[in-house]
Amino acid sequence: MTTGIYGMDRLSLDVLFCDPEPDLIQFVNEYCLPTQDVINALEDGSAFINTIRLKIKTTQAIST
Protein backbone atom coordinates (compact mmCIF):
# COMPACT_ATOMS: atom_id res chain seq x y z
CA MET A 1 0.00 0.00 0.00
CA THR A 2 1.32 3.42 -0.85
CA THR A 3 -0.01 6.90 -0.32
CA GLY A 4 0.96 10.19 -1.83
CA ILE A 5 0.21 13.87 -1.76
CA TYR A 6 0.39 15.45 -5.20
CA GLY A 7 -0.25 19.10 -4.37
CA MET A 8 -3.43 21.12 -4.65
CA ASP A 9 -4.97 18.82 -1.99
CA ARG A 10 -4.86 15.81 -4.33
CA LEU A 11 -4.26 12.53 -2.51
CA SER A 12 -3.52 9.04 -3.75
CA LEU A 13 -3.99 5.64 -2.16
CA ASP A 14 -2.73 2.51 -3.92
CA VAL A 15 -3.56 -0.87 -2.38
CA LEU A 16 -2.27 -4.24 -3.58
CA PHE A 17 -4.62 -7.13 -2.80
CA CYS A 18 -3.35 -10.71 -2.64
CA ASP A 19 -3.79 -13.88 -0.65
CA PRO A 20 -2.68 -13.55 2.99
CA GLU A 21 0.95 -14.59 2.69
CA PRO A 22 2.97 -14.51 5.93
CA ASP A 23 6.23 -14.04 3.99
CA LEU A 24 4.92 -10.75 2.58
CA ILE A 25 3.69 -9.35 5.88
CA GLN A 26 7.23 -8.30 6.81
CA PHE A 27 6.92 -5.53 4.23
CA VAL A 28 3.80 -4.03 5.83
CA ASN A 29 4.66 -0.86 7.70
CA GLU A 30 2.17 -0.56 10.55
CA TYR A 31 2.52 3.23 10.47
CA CYS A 32 0.93 3.19 7.00
CA LEU A 33 -2.14 1.29 8.16
CA PRO A 34 -5.30 3.22 9.05
CA THR A 35 -6.36 3.81 12.63
CA GLN A 36 -9.36 2.01 14.08
CA ASP A 37 -11.41 5.20 13.68
CA VAL A 38 -10.63 5.30 9.96
CA ILE A 39 -11.38 1.59 9.57
CA ASN A 40 -14.72 2.11 11.31
CA ALA A 41 -15.58 4.89 8.85
CA LEU A 42 -14.95 2.64 5.83
CA GLU A 43 -17.76 0.78 4.15
CA ASP A 44 -15.62 -2.39 4.24
CA GLY A 45 -12.38 -2.26 6.20
CA SER A 46 -11.86 -6.03 6.20
CA ALA A 47 -8.69 -5.88 4.09
CA PHE A 48 -7.03 -3.64 6.67
CA ILE A 49 -8.38 -5.65 9.59
CA ASN A 50 -7.05 -8.89 8.09
CA THR A 51 -3.66 -7.29 7.44
CA ILE A 52 -3.40 -6.00 11.01
CA ARG A 53 -4.36 -9.40 12.44
CA LEU A 54 -1.81 -11.20 10.25
CA LYS A 55 0.87 -8.64 11.17
CA ILE A 56 0.19 -9.15 14.90
CA LYS A 57 0.12 -12.95 14.54
CA THR A 58 3.38 -12.99 12.54
CA THR A 59 5.11 -10.58 14.92
CA GLN A 60 4.10 -12.69 17.94
CA ALA A 61 5.35 -15.88 16.26
CA ILE A 62 8.74 -14.27 15.57
CA SER A 63 9.00 -13.01 19.17
CA THR A 64 8.57 -16.46 20.70
Order of alpha helices (4+ residues) and beta strands (2+ residues): beta-beta-alpha-alpha
